[in-house]
Each structure stands twice: as C-alpha cells, then as structure tokens.
Amino acid sequence: MTSLPKPLIPGPEVEVNPFQGLVSVIIASFNCASTLPRSIESLKSQSYKNLEIIVCDDASTDETKSLVQAMDGVVYHRREVNGGVPVARNSGAKIAKGEILLFGEADGYYDSDYIEKILRYLHIPGVMGSINLGRKVWTDKDNVLVRHLNDLYEAACQLVLKGERGTGAWAFWREDFEKMGRYDEDCRIGADLDLVYRIFKSGGKTTIGDRSILYHKDPDNIRAYLRRAYRGGYNSGVYRSRWHDAHGRLKRLLYPAKYTLMALWPAYLLMGIVLHPVFILPLSFVPAYLLGEDATTFLAWRIGMRRGDLPTVIATPILLWLRRLAMGYGRIHSFYHSPKGK
C-alpha cells in the first residue's frame, strides 16, 4: 500500500442521492466525556433527520456512561474491556439498524449539512463508501500552528478535488461494510484506510460527497503537536509491515542517519558562518526538502502566502522540521520496541 486510493468525484450531471432511509452514526469513544456532548449535539442538529446515534463506550473510566445515558435519542453501548477503535466501531455496527453506517468522531463536531452531503452519491453503482471534504482544528486559539494545520487540510482537499490525492471514507452501505469484513480489529492504526484499500481491491469505489467541515480536536500547541507526531511515527513503524514490507537492516541504519542530518539544520548556519559558506547548501536544502517532500505541504505553504500570513509562512518549514524529527524518533524507537503480542 503505497498511496491513498483516489475517490470518484461526481460531475454536475450526476443526480443527488434520493436516499431517505435510516443512517446509523456510530461513535467509538474512550474517555472523551469532555468532547462527546458537542459531537452528539452537532449530529442531533443535522439537516438529515433520519438518524440513529450510537455511542460505543470502549471501557471508559471517566463519566462517559452517565453523560450519554442522560441524553435523549442516543443509544449507549459499553464494552467492558478496551479493544481499540476498530473493535469499538465493529461492536457498534453489530447493533446498528441503519442501511448506511457512518462512523463519527468522539472528539469532533460537524457542520449541520454534513450527513446530508456525505449521502449524495452513495447510490452510484459500485460505490461502497463516501467522505466529505473539509477539516479544521477544533480550538479557540488562533496561532501559527492552528493556521498551518488548517492550511494542510485545505491543501489536501484541493488536491483530492484535482484527482491528485486519495482519501479514506466514513460512510458505508451496511451490506458492503459486512461484505468487506468490517474493520480489521488487529489493525490498531489506519483501520479506516485498510478498509478502503480492501474496497478498491475488491473492485469497489469510494466517492466524495461535498464540502462540509469536521472540526476535530487536533493539536493547538507545540507539545501536543510533537506528541502526536511521535505517536504517529512510532505506530506506523510498529505496524508498518501491514502496509509495506518490514524494514530491513539497511533501512534501519539509514533512518537514524537521515534524521541526524536533518536534526543538524540549525547547526548548518553556525558552521556556514564559522567554518565555510558551503554549509549554507544543507541549510537551504532542509526546508526545500520538507516543503517539496509532499505536494500537500508545498500547497499549504502557498495557501499561507496567498493569505498574506507571513508568520505562518515563516513558521511552516520549522513546524514541518519539528514534526519530522518527532516522527523520526518515534519510527526509530519502534525498530527496537514493540507492544506485547505484536
């Protein structure tokens, strides 16, 4: 699995889905009592009304149970042993009654037309899943990190619409979800993408509904940003054999070397001043590599420039550098440490 599958992008000539049946919204939740109420309220406020909202509590130790049970119109289902997101989602799907299953976020809330739009093109023959385009950081802060992340999300949307980038899916026909074997419960990272890859491998397709925003509790401070990057690098290293061939000895040697050279970025300026101007070359190479590594990062940088947001434009290479170092440390750590049973 080397790149995300590219969804079908319906043209203006395609009619909007006339589906008016029951949609089951399944929210896997573990200790999300602080964010869950807003998520549920945003679902209750949807323009599409024929909904069943299911919260699958994955053995939370906070007040999730009492909080959800006090809400009208929400089905509460609890697992006594924490199994992870794929297990919780599958547990919720087993008790769901809807023809369409939509997997929601316990730490996110939605525009009021989100469900209406995600259903629009599920009727196209061969389409098994759908997603809307649009994501922003759920925060009351306005700093360069938040603006940088929002620029990245917007860049990803633009590239998907151009057919230059793939994406996952959140809403599925129940019949297809079952046929594909549900979420793989052994896949503790990227289970949603794993499901989409199986859909494409079977000859099925996913589609884009429309633009509608998911506001998600993403990092709005550097500490959380680096922690998430480290976890992402570590988890992708631990489970990398699921997506690609496991790392051989050569790659395990090259990874530390690559990130050591990248970590020296600030030192190149000092070496260029004290030792020789030749060190200006790696000084300029690192940000060029980070911005050009992915079309999304470069486009996000350009979005900041078009907005005239000079602080974010300047901060973007630095934030990408810090993220890469944290991810690299997590990946290297994963080479020498794996969870029990893995």
C-alpha positions as CSV (number, residue, x, y, z in Angstrom):
1,M,0.0,0.0,0.0
2,T,2.0,3.0,-1.2
3,S,-0.6,5.7,-1.7
4,L,-4.2,6.5,-0.8
5,P,-6.9,5.3,-3.2
6,K,-8.4,8.1,-5.2
7,P,-12.1,8.5,-4.8
8,L,-14.7,9.0,-7.6
9,I,-15.5,12.7,-8.0
10,P,-19.0,13.0,-9.5
11,G,-19.6,15.7,-12.0
12,P,-22.5,18.2,-12.0
13,E,-24.5,15.9,-14.3
14,V,-24.8,13.2,-11.6
15,E,-28.1,13.4,-9.7
16,V,-28.0,13.7,-5.9
17,N,-28.9,10.6,-3.9
18,P,-32.6,10.4,-3.1
19,F,-31.9,8.1,-0.1
20,Q,-34.1,8.9,2.9
21,G,-33.6,5.7,4.9
22,L,-32.1,5.3,8.4
23,V,-28.5,6.2,8.9
24,S,-26.7,4.8,11.9
25,V,-24.0,7.1,13.3
26,I,-21.5,5.1,15.3
27,I,-19.2,6.9,17.7
28,A,-16.3,4.9,19.2
29,S,-15.4,6.7,22.5
30,F,-12.7,6.2,25.1
31,N,-12.6,8.8,27.9
32,C,-14.0,11.5,25.7
33,A,-16.5,12.9,28.1
34,S,-15.2,16.5,27.6
35,T,-15.8,16.5,23.8
36,L,-18.6,13.9,23.3
37,P,-21.6,16.2,24.1
38,R,-20.7,18.7,21.4
39,S,-20.2,15.9,18.9
40,I,-23.6,14.4,19.7
41,E,-25.4,17.8,19.6
42,S,-23.9,18.6,16.2
43,L,-25.4,15.2,15.0
44,K,-28.7,16.0,16.5
45,S,-28.7,19.3,14.7
46,Q,-28.2,17.8,11.2
47,S,-30.4,18.7,8.3
48,Y,-30.8,15.0,7.6
49,K,-33.0,13.8,10.4
50,N,-33.5,10.0,10.0
51,L,-30.6,9.1,12.2
52,E,-29.7,6.6,14.9
53,I,-26.9,7.8,17.1
54,I,-24.9,5.0,18.8
55,V,-22.1,5.7,21.3
56,C,-19.9,2.6,21.8
57,D,-18.1,3.2,25.0
58,D,-14.7,1.4,24.8
59,A,-14.4,0.8,28.6
60,S,-14.0,4.5,29.5
61,T,-13.1,5.3,33.1
62,D,-14.5,8.9,33.0
63,E,-18.1,10.0,33.2
64,T,-19.0,9.0,29.6
65,K,-21.6,6.4,30.7
66,S,-23.7,8.8,32.9
67,L,-23.3,11.6,30.5
68,V,-24.6,9.7,27.4
69,Q,-27.3,7.8,29.3
70,A,-28.8,11.2,30.3
71,M,-29.1,12.2,26.7
72,D,-32.3,11.6,24.8
73,G,-32.2,9.8,21.5
74,V,-28.8,8.3,21.9
75,V,-28.1,4.5,22.1
76,Y,-25.5,3.7,24.7
77,H,-23.4,0.5,24.2
78,R,-20.5,-0.3,26.5
79,R,-17.6,-2.7,26.2
80,E,-16.1,-3.9,29.4
81,V,-12.6,-4.3,28.0
82,N,-10.8,-1.7,26.0
83,G,-10.2,-3.1,22.5
84,G,-9.3,0.0,20.4
85,V,-11.2,2.0,17.8
86,P,-11.7,-0.8,15.2
87,V,-13.2,-3.1,17.8
88,A,-15.5,-0.4,19.2
89,R,-16.7,0.5,15.8
90,N,-17.5,-3.1,14.9
91,S,-19.3,-3.5,18.2
92,G,-21.5,-0.5,17.4
93,A,-22.1,-1.7,13.8
94,K,-23.4,-5.1,15.2
95,I,-26.3,-3.4,17.0
96,A,-26.9,-0.7,14.3
97,K,-30.2,-0.8,12.4
98,G,-29.4,1.6,9.5
99,E,-28.9,0.8,5.9
100,I,-25.9,3.2,5.9
101,L,-23.3,3.2,8.7
102,L,-21.5,6.5,9.3
103,F,-18.5,6.4,11.8
104,G,-18.3,9.6,13.7
105,E,-15.6,11.2,15.9
106,A,-16.0,11.5,19.7
107,D,-13.5,14.4,19.6
108,G,-15.0,16.2,16.7
109,Y,-18.2,18.0,15.7
110,Y,-19.8,18.6,12.3
111,D,-21.4,21.2,10.1
112,S,-25.2,20.9,10.1
113,D,-25.3,19.6,6.5
114,Y,-22.5,17.0,6.9
115,I,-24.7,13.9,6.7
116,E,-26.9,15.3,4.0
117,K,-23.9,15.8,1.8
118,I,-22.0,12.6,2.6
119,L,-25.0,10.6,1.3
120,R,-25.3,12.4,-2.0
121,Y,-23.5,10.0,-4.3
122,L,-23.6,6.7,-2.5
123,H,-26.2,5.5,-5.0
124,I,-23.7,5.4,-7.9
125,P,-23.2,1.8,-9.0
126,G,-20.1,0.3,-7.4
127,V,-19.7,2.9,-4.7
128,M,-19.4,1.4,-1.3
129,G,-18.2,4.4,0.8
130,S,-18.2,8.1,0.9
131,I,-16.5,11.0,2.6
132,N,-16.9,14.8,2.7
133,L,-14.0,17.2,2.2
134,G,-13.2,19.7,4.9
135,R,-11.5,19.6,8.2
136,K,-10.4,22.3,10.7
137,V,-8.8,22.3,14.1
138,W,-11.4,22.5,16.9
139,T,-9.9,25.2,19.1
140,D,-10.5,28.7,20.3
141,K,-6.8,29.6,19.6
142,D,-5.6,31.4,16.6
143,N,-1.8,30.8,16.3
144,V,0.6,29.8,13.5
145,L,0.3,26.1,14.4
146,V,-3.5,26.1,14.0
147,R,-3.3,28.1,10.8
148,H,-0.6,25.8,9.5
149,L,-2.7,22.7,10.2
150,N,-5.8,24.2,8.6
151,D,-3.7,25.1,5.5
152,L,-2.6,21.5,5.3
153,Y,-6.2,20.3,5.5
154,E,-7.3,22.7,2.8
155,A,-4.4,21.8,0.6
156,A,-5.3,18.1,0.9
157,C,-8.9,18.9,-0.1
158,Q,-7.8,20.8,-3.2
159,L,-5.5,18.0,-4.3
160,V,-8.3,15.4,-3.8
161,L,-10.6,17.5,-6.0
162,K,-8.0,17.7,-8.7
163,G,-7.6,13.9,-8.6
164,E,-4.0,14.2,-7.4
165,R,-4.5,12.7,-4.0
166,G,-6.5,9.9,-2.4
167,T,-8.5,9.8,0.8
168,G,-10.5,7.5,3.0
169,A,-14.2,7.1,3.8
170,W,-16.5,7.4,6.8
171,A,-19.9,6.4,5.5
172,F,-20.6,2.9,4.1
173,W,-23.5,0.8,2.9
174,R,-24.1,-1.7,5.7
175,E,-24.2,-4.6,3.2
176,D,-20.8,-3.6,1.7
177,F,-19.3,-3.0,5.1
178,E,-20.2,-6.5,6.2
179,K,-19.1,-8.0,2.8
180,M,-15.7,-6.4,3.2
181,G,-15.3,-8.0,6.6
182,R,-15.8,-4.8,8.7
183,Y,-12.8,-3.1,10.3
184,D,-9.8,-5.3,10.9
185,E,-9.7,-5.5,14.7
186,D,-6.0,-6.3,14.6
187,C,-5.2,-3.1,12.8
188,R,-4.7,-0.6,15.6
189,I,-3.6,2.2,13.2
190,G,-5.1,3.2,9.9
191,A,-8.0,0.7,10.1
192,D,-10.2,3.1,8.1
193,L,-7.7,3.2,5.3
194,D,-7.2,-0.5,5.4
195,L,-11.0,-0.9,4.9
196,V,-10.9,1.5,1.9
197,Y,-8.0,-0.4,0.3
198,R,-10.0,-3.6,0.6
199,I,-12.9,-1.9,-1.1
200,F,-10.7,-0.9,-4.0
201,K,-9.0,-4.3,-4.2
202,S,-12.5,-5.9,-4.5
203,G,-13.3,-3.6,-7.4
204,G,-15.5,-1.2,-5.4
205,K,-15.1,2.5,-5.2
206,T,-15.5,5.4,-2.8
207,T,-16.8,8.9,-3.6
208,I,-16.7,12.5,-2.4
209,G,-20.0,13.8,-1.1
210,D,-19.3,17.6,-0.9
211,R,-17.6,20.2,1.1
212,S,-18.7,20.1,4.8
213,I,-16.4,20.7,7.8
214,L,-15.4,18.3,10.5
215,Y,-14.0,20.3,13.4
216,H,-11.5,17.9,15.1
217,K,-9.6,18.2,18.3
218,D,-6.2,18.4,16.7
219,P,-3.1,19.9,18.4
220,D,-3.2,23.6,19.0
221,N,0.1,23.8,20.9
222,I,3.6,22.6,20.1
223,R,3.8,20.0,22.9
224,A,0.6,18.2,21.7
225,Y,1.8,18.6,18.1
226,L,5.1,16.8,18.8
227,R,3.5,14.2,20.9
228,R,1.1,13.3,18.1
229,A,3.9,13.2,15.5
230,Y,5.9,10.9,17.8
231,R,2.9,8.5,18.2
232,G,2.3,8.6,14.5
233,G,5.9,7.7,13.7
234,Y,6.0,5.0,16.4
235,N,2.7,3.4,15.5
236,S,3.5,3.4,11.7
237,G,6.8,1.8,12.5
238,V,5.3,-0.9,14.7
239,Y,2.5,-1.7,12.1
240,R,4.5,-0.9,9.0
241,S,4.7,-4.5,7.9
242,R,0.9,-4.3,7.4
243,W,1.2,-1.6,4.8
244,H,4.7,-2.3,3.3
245,D,7.5,-4.8,3.7
246,A,9.0,-4.7,7.1
247,H,12.2,-2.6,7.4
248,G,15.3,-4.4,6.6
249,R,18.7,-3.8,8.3
250,L,19.8,-1.3,5.7
251,K,16.8,1.0,6.2
252,R,17.2,0.7,10.0
253,L,20.7,2.1,9.6
254,L,19.7,4.8,7.1
255,Y,16.8,6.2,9.1
256,P,18.9,7.3,12.1
257,A,21.4,8.8,9.6
258,K,18.7,10.7,7.7
259,Y,17.2,12.2,10.9
260,T,20.6,13.0,12.4
261,L,21.4,15.1,9.3
262,M,18.0,16.8,9.5
263,A,18.4,17.5,13.2
264,L,21.6,19.4,12.4
265,W,19.7,22.0,10.4
266,P,20.3,24.9,12.9
267,A,23.9,24.0,13.2
268,Y,24.5,24.4,9.4
269,L,24.0,28.2,9.8
270,L,26.7,28.4,12.6
271,M,29.0,26.1,10.5
272,G,28.4,28.3,7.5
273,I,29.5,31.4,9.5
274,V,32.4,29.9,11.4
275,L,33.8,27.2,9.1
276,H,32.8,27.6,5.4
277,P,30.0,29.1,3.3
278,V,29.5,25.6,1.8
279,F,27.3,24.7,4.8
280,I,24.7,27.1,3.5
281,L,23.8,24.4,1.0
282,P,22.4,21.9,3.5
283,L,20.9,24.9,5.4
284,S,18.8,25.7,2.4
285,F,18.3,22.0,1.4
286,V,16.4,21.0,4.6
287,P,13.4,23.4,4.2
288,A,13.4,22.8,0.4
289,Y,13.2,19.0,1.1
290,L,10.4,19.5,3.8
291,L,8.3,21.8,1.6
292,G,8.8,19.7,-1.6
293,E,8.5,16.3,0.1
294,D,4.8,16.2,-0.5
295,A,2.5,18.2,-2.8
296,T,0.3,18.9,0.2
297,T,3.0,20.6,2.3
298,F,4.1,22.9,-0.6
299,L,0.5,23.8,-1.5
300,A,-0.2,24.6,2.2
301,W,2.8,26.9,2.3
302,R,1.5,28.6,-0.9
303,I,-2.0,29.0,0.7
304,G,-0.4,30.8,3.6
305,M,1.5,33.1,1.2
306,R,-1.7,33.9,-0.7
307,R,-3.4,34.8,2.5
308,G,-0.5,37.1,3.3
309,D,0.1,35.3,6.6
310,L,3.9,36.0,6.9
311,P,4.3,34.4,10.4
312,T,2.7,31.1,9.3
313,V,4.8,31.2,6.0
314,I,8.0,31.6,8.0
315,A,6.9,29.0,10.7
316,T,5.8,26.3,8.2
317,P,9.3,24.9,7.5
318,I,10.1,25.0,11.2
319,L,6.9,23.2,12.1
320,L,7.5,20.6,9.4
321,W,11.0,20.1,10.7
322,L,9.9,19.6,14.3
323,R,7.2,17.2,13.1
324,R,9.7,15.2,11.0
325,L,12.1,14.9,13.9
326,A,9.4,13.7,16.3
327,M,8.1,11.2,13.7
328,G,11.6,10.0,13.0
329,Y,12.3,9.5,16.7
330,G,9.1,7.5,17.0
331,R,9.9,5.4,14.0
332,I,13.4,4.7,15.2
333,H,12.1,3.8,18.7
334,S,9.6,1.4,17.0
335,F,12.5,-0.6,15.5
336,Y,13.7,-1.7,18.9
337,H,10.5,-1.8,20.9
338,S,7.1,-3.4,20.1
339,P,4.0,-3.9,22.1
340,K,3.4,-7.3,23.7
341,G,1.9,-9.7,21.3
342,K,3.0,-7.8,18.2
